[in-house]
Amino acid sequence: MTTAHNHPGLAKPTATAGRGITTRIRAVAGRLIGRVHAAADDRARARGWQVTPTPGRLGLTGRSYRDPRFAARRQALQDKPAARGERHD
């Protein structure tokens, strides 16, 4: 059986202290994720791609890279009447 002891001079954990630690950990993780993705983000932007941060597990973020030419190609295929038997997804 364990008992709770009061120790003079030790601060009791509070909700605000927990949030402060969580905020600091997320900030450090955010900077780390930014550094991890920096090279790929730079390459994608140099090619004219769209870079979109995405939500990830444990509050971390990922990246989604999209070449805008695909949107133009998809639109062109949707505007063009499909011949019988052809499939455009």
Rosetta blueprint (number, residue, H / E / L):
1 M L
2 T L
3 T L
4 A L
5 H L
6 N L
7 H L
8 P L
9 G L
10 L L
11 A L
12 K L
13 P L
14 T L
15 A H
16 T H
17 A H
18 G H
19 R H
20 G H
21 I H
22 T H
23 T H
24 R H
25 I H
26 R H
27 A H
28 V H
29 A H
30 G H
31 R H
32 L H
33 I H
34 G H
35 R H
36 V H
37 H H
38 A H
39 A H
40 A H
41 D H
42 D H
43 R H
44 A H
45 R H
46 A H
47 R L
48 G L
49 W L
50 Q E
51 V E
52 T E
53 P E
54 T E
55 P E
56 G L
57 R H
58 L H
59 G H
60 L L
61 T E
62 G E
63 R E
64 S E
65 Y E
66 R E
67 D L
68 P L
69 R H
70 F H
71 A H
72 A H
73 R H
74 R H
75 Q H
76 A H
77 L H
78 Q H
79 D H
80 K L
81 P L
82 A L
83 A L
84 R L
85 G L
86 E L
87 R L
88 H L
89 D L
